[in-house]
């Protein structure tokens, strides 16, 4: 991460770096790990329960592991897309987009509330289907690890064949853009072909300089604000709702209905 900054400086370019911003991202990452450890027993036992009710037993080997990689990324694509289009999950995901910088430290700006919002439940079907929970959780971790290196501006484009199949720094820079042309796209984790298949792909354009962050940025490095600002906004809207039906509609609405200071989409 710091090596990335040194490369920028050696090239005499202005790095997309702010030390306070990077510090917040690192602390968000550490908090994410802490919450995952605290909730590990709940997550693990849920996957074991699903596996005990499995339809088949799928032994992971050289033939079935690629299927697990594809299935895991397919679920990630749809959960990631849902996280951008539904406020209750956007509240958990928004902090990852709250940095106006884009570098390897941004990849560490992970949610403290994803697991509390039952993100892990979206992967239970893999164990219901017959994949051992140990392999499912391992592949989830590998998917997240893959996405670390794509949070950089140092890499322009990968070879064309690679850009066609895999998520890359170019594709993911677009995903982090707050420009109107770049909102709500490129949701894939490892693979980009899901976005092309489901019409959510937008290529990076040389004529549009990417503005990172939210459409209305929160303008703070306060750790608790970064972690919970959209939850505060959502809870206030739910309390102000006039009926359970309206509250449910608010929770499942798109983030463009969020209060101005917490919205990514317009």
Backbone torsions as a table, in degrees:
resi	resn	phi	psi	omega
1	UNK	NA	-51.5	178.3
2	UNK	-70.1	-28.2	175.3
3	UNK	-61.5	-36.9	177.3
4	UNK	-59.3	-43.3	179.0
5	UNK	-63.8	-40.4	179.4
6	UNK	-64.4	-38.0	177.1
7	UNK	-62.0	-43.5	176.7
8	UNK	-56.4	-46.7	-176.8
9	UNK	-67.1	-37.6	178.5
10	UNK	-65.5	-32.3	178.4
11	UNK	-83.2	1.1	178.7
12	UNK	57.0	38.3	175.7
13	UNK	-108.8	159.5	177.2
14	UNK	-80.4	112.3	-177.2
15	UNK	-73.0	146.7	174.7
16	UNK	-80.8	66.7	-173.7
17	UNK	-137.7	141.9	170.3
18	UNK	-141.6	124.1	-172.0
19	UNK	-62.4	-39.5	177.1
20	UNK	-64.6	-42.0	179.3
21	UNK	-62.6	-44.5	178.5
22	UNK	-63.2	-38.1	178.5
23	UNK	-62.6	-42.2	177.0
24	UNK	-62.0	-42.5	-179.8
25	UNK	-61.6	-42.1	179.2
26	UNK	-64.3	-43.4	178.8
27	UNK	-65.6	-36.0	175.4
28	UNK	-63.2	-40.1	178.1
29	UNK	-64.2	-42.4	178.3
30	UNK	-65.1	-39.4	176.9
31	UNK	-63.6	-38.9	177.5
32	UNK	-60.4	-43.2	178.5
33	UNK	-63.9	-42.8	-179.2
34	UNK	-61.5	-45.5	179.8
35	UNK	-64.2	-40.3	179.6
36	UNK	-61.7	-39.0	178.6
37	UNK	-66.8	-43.1	-179.6
38	UNK	-61.4	-39.8	-176.8
39	UNK	-95.0	8.9	-174.8
40	UNK	-59.1	-39.9	-177.8
41	UNK	-64.8	-40.6	178.4
42	UNK	-64.0	-47.1	-179.6
43	UNK	-61.4	-49.4	-176.1
44	UNK	-63.1	-46.2	-179.0
45	UNK	-66.8	-31.2	176.3
46	UNK	-65.9	-42.3	178.4
47	UNK	-68.5	-37.7	177.2
48	UNK	-63.7	-40.3	178.0
49	UNK	-62.2	-44.5	178.6
50	UNK	-61.6	-41.4	-178.6
51	UNK	-67.8	-31.7	178.8
52	UNK	-69.5	-16.5	177.5
53	UNK	-111.2	24.8	-174.2
54	UNK	-66.0	151.0	177.8
55	UNK	-79.0	-36.9	-179.6
56	UNK	-136.7	174.3	169.0
57	UNK	-116.9	113.7	-177.3
58	UNK	-104.8	107.8	176.2
59	UNK	-73.7	128.3	-179.5
60	UNK	-82.0	121.3	178.7
61	UNK	-146.2	-168.5	-175.5
62	UNK	-62.6	-21.7	-179.5
63	UNK	-92.3	-35.5	-175.1
64	UNK	-92.2	-21.8	180.0
65	UNK	-63.2	-40.6	174.2
66	UNK	-58.7	-33.7	176.4
67	UNK	-65.8	-38.3	177.4
68	UNK	-65.4	-40.5	177.8
69	UNK	-60.2	-45.4	179.6
70	UNK	-65.7	-45.2	-178.3
71	UNK	-64.2	-41.5	178.4
72	UNK	-62.4	-43.6	-177.7
73	UNK	-72.3	-30.7	175.7
74	UNK	-63.0	-45.0	177.7
75	UNK	-65.4	-42.3	179.2
76	UNK	-59.3	-43.2	-179.8
77	UNK	-55.8	-51.0	-175.1
78	UNK	-71.7	-35.9	176.3
79	UNK	-68.1	-39.7	178.7
80	UNK	-63.5	-42.4	177.8
81	UNK	-64.3	-42.5	177.4
82	UNK	-62.4	-35.7	-179.6
83	UNK	-66.0	-23.1	177.6
84	UNK	-91.8	-14.1	-174.1
85	UNK	-117.7	3.3	-179.2
86	UNK	-135.5	123.5	-169.8
87	UNK	-60.6	-37.6	-175.6
88	UNK	-64.5	-32.5	176.4
89	UNK	-91.5	-26.2	173.1
90	UNK	-63.4	-35.0	178.4
91	UNK	-59.0	-34.2	179.2
92	UNK	-81.6	-25.5	-172.4
93	UNK	-99.4	-21.3	-169.7
94	UNK	-58.7	-32.4	-177.3
95	UNK	-60.6	-29.3	179.2
96	UNK	-65.5	-23.0	-179.4
97	UNK	-102.2	2.7	-171.4
98	UNK	-82.0	-9.8	178.3
99	UNK	-80.7	137.7	176.0
100	UNK	-89.7	1.2	174.6
101	UNK	-102.7	162.2	177.9
102	UNK	-140.0	105.0	-179.1
103	UNK	-159.0	-176.8	-175.3
104	UNK	-62.4	-27.8	177.0
105	UNK	-67.0	-29.1	178.8
106	UNK	-60.4	-33.2	179.2
107	UNK	-62.2	-26.5	-178.0
108	UNK	-82.4	-9.8	-178.2
109	UNK	-77.1	76.5	-175.2
110	UNK	-102.7	159.5	-174.2
111	UNK	-72.5	147.1	170.0
112	UNK	-92.4	-10.1	-170.9
113	UNK	-120.7	3.0	178.8
114	UNK	-55.4	-49.0	-177.8
115	UNK	-68.6	-33.7	176.9
116	UNK	-67.4	-25.5	176.9
117	UNK	-91.0	15.8	173.9
118	UNK	64.0	34.3	175.0
119	UNK	-56.2	-42.0	-175.7
120	UNK	-59.7	-26.3	-176.5
121	UNK	-64.4	-25.6	-179.5
122	UNK	-67.5	-19.2	-179.6
123	UNK	-95.8	-4.3	179.6
124	UNK	-58.6	-35.4	179.4
125	UNK	-56.1	-26.2	179.0
126	UNK	-66.5	-37.4	176.9
127	UNK	-78.8	-32.6	171.6
128	UNK	-59.6	-38.4	-179.1
129	UNK	-68.9	-34.2	176.6
130	UNK	138.9	5.1	177.4
131	UNK	-83.5	132.4	178.3
132	UNK	-57.9	132.3	-178.9
133	UNK	-54.1	-32.2	179.0
134	UNK	-62.1	-39.7	179.2
135	UNK	-72.9	-36.9	179.3
136	UNK	-62.6	-48.3	-178.4
137	UNK	-68.3	-34.5	175.7
138	UNK	-63.0	-44.9	-178.9
139	UNK	-68.0	-35.9	174.1
140	UNK	-57.8	-42.4	179.6
141	UNK	-67.3	-40.4	179.4
142	UNK	-65.2	-36.7	177.3
143	UNK	-61.7	-45.9	179.3
144	UNK	-65.2	-39.4	178.6
145	UNK	-63.2	-40.5	178.1
146	UNK	-57.1	-39.2	-173.9
147	UNK	-73.8	-8.5	179.3
148	UNK	-61.9	-50.0	-171.3
149	UNK	-71.9	-15.6	-178.5
150	UNK	-84.4	-2.5	176.4
151	UNK	-90.7	70.2	179.9
152	UNK	-156.1	151.8	172.9
153	UNK	-101.1	-3.6	-177.4
154	UNK	-70.7	-29.2	-179.4
155	UNK	-98.1	120.5	-178.6
156	UNK	-78.0	-75.7	-179.3
157	UNK	-133.0	143.5	171.1
158	UNK	-86.8	170.9	175.6
159	UNK	-53.6	148.8	-172.6
160	UNK	-55.1	-42.0	-179.0
161	UNK	-63.5	-35.0	179.8
162	UNK	-69.7	-41.5	178.7
163	UNK	-64.2	-28.4	-179.7
164	UNK	-71.4	-31.0	-172.0
165	UNK	-106.4	-43.1	-168.8
166	UNK	-106.7	155.4	170.7
167	UNK	-70.0	138.3	-174.3
168	UNK	-135.5	168.9	174.9
169	UNK	-54.2	-39.2	179.2
170	UNK	-62.2	-48.4	-179.7
171	UNK	-64.3	-39.3	-174.3
172	UNK	-79.9	-26.6	172.6
173	UNK	-58.7	-41.5	177.9
174	UNK	-60.7	-43.1	-179.3
175	UNK	-59.5	-33.2	-179.3
176	UNK	-88.6	0.9	179.4
177	UNK	-76.3	145.9	176.5
178	UNK	-105.3	3.9	174.8
179	UNK	-62.2	144.6	178.0
180	UNK	-53.9	-33.9	-178.3
181	UNK	-70.9	-17.5	-172.4
182	UNK	-113.9	5.0	-176.9
183	UNK	-73.2	141.2	169.8
184	UNK	57.7	64.2	179.7
185	UNK	-155.7	168.9	173.6
186	UNK	55.0	63.4	-174.9
187	UNK	-89.8	-10.0	-175.4
188	UNK	-59.7	153.3	176.9
189	UNK	-92.4	-71.7	176.8
190	UNK	-89.5	-41.5	-173.5
191	UNK	-107.4	146.4	178.4
192	UNK	-102.0	-10.2	-175.6
193	UNK	-70.1	-19.1	173.7
194	UNK	-61.0	-42.6	-179.4
195	UNK	-64.8	-36.9	178.4
196	UNK	-70.6	-36.6	179.9
197	UNK	-69.3	-39.9	-175.6
198	UNK	-104.4	18.7	169.9
199	UNK	59.1	43.2	174.4
200	UNK	-121.7	16.8	-178.4
201	UNK	-90.7	134.1	174.0
202	UNK	-133.1	124.7	179.9
203	UNK	-79.3	156.0	174.7
204	UNK	-72.4	134.9	-177.6
205	UNK	-112.1	138.0	179.8
206	UNK	-70.9	-23.8	-176.3
207	UNK	-89.2	1.0	179.1
208	UNK	-125.3	112.6	176.5
209	UNK	-76.1	127.0	-175.3
210	UNK	-73.0	131.3	171.6
211	UNK	-103.2	115.9	-177.1
212	UNK	-85.5	156.9	179.0
213	UNK	107.4	-154.7	-179.0
214	UNK	-99.8	163.7	177.2
215	UNK	-65.0	-30.2	171.8
216	UNK	-127.6	100.6	-173.3
217	UNK	-74.3	153.6	-174.9
218	UNK	-81.1	-14.1	171.8
219	UNK	55.9	45.2	178.0
220	UNK	-156.5	153.4	171.6
221	UNK	-110.7	15.1	177.5
222	UNK	-67.2	123.1	-171.6
223	UNK	-61.7	-44.5	-177.9
224	UNK	-68.4	-34.8	176.6
225	UNK	-65.0	-44.4	178.1
226	UNK	-60.2	-40.4	-175.6
227	UNK	-74.8	-33.6	-167.1
228	UNK	-127.6	4.0	-170.4
229	UNK	-59.4	-38.1	-179.2
230	UNK	-77.0	-29.0	173.5
231	UNK	-63.0	-42.3	177.3
232	UNK	-58.7	-44.6	-179.3
233	UNK	-64.2	-44.1	-178.3
234	UNK	-65.7	-45.2	179.8
235	UNK	-60.9	-41.8	178.5
236	UNK	-60.8	-42.5	178.6
237	UNK	-66.1	-36.3	178.8
238	UNK	-68.2	-40.7	178.1
239	UNK	-64.0	-36.2	-179.5
240	UNK	-78.7	-9.9	-178.1
241	UNK	-66.6	152.8	-173.0
242	UNK	-97.0	-6.8	-179.9
243	UNK	-161.3	159.5	176.0
244	UNK	-58.0	-36.5	179.2
245	UNK	-63.2	-43.4	178.8
246	UNK	-66.8	-38.1	178.3
247	UNK	-62.2	-42.4	178.3
248	UNK	-64.2	-40.8	178.7
249	UNK	-63.0	-38.9	178.1
250	UNK	-64.7	-45.9	-177.8
251	UNK	-63.2	-32.7	-176.8
252	UNK	-101.0	5.3	179.3
253	UNK	-76.9	170.1	175.7
254	UNK	-74.7	157.2	-177.6
255	UNK	-67.9	-11.5	176.9
256	UNK	-65.9	-17.3	176.7
257	UNK	-89.2	1.7	177.1
258	UNK	-69.4	164.3	176.2
259	UNK	-63.2	147.4	-171.4
260	UNK	-50.3	-36.6	-174.7
261	UNK	-77.4	-5.3	-175.3
262	UNK	-125.1	5.8	-173.6
263	UNK	-92.5	143.2	171.0
264	UNK	-98.9	-43.1	-176.1
265	UNK	-91.0	149.5	179.0
266	UNK	-109.8	NA	NA
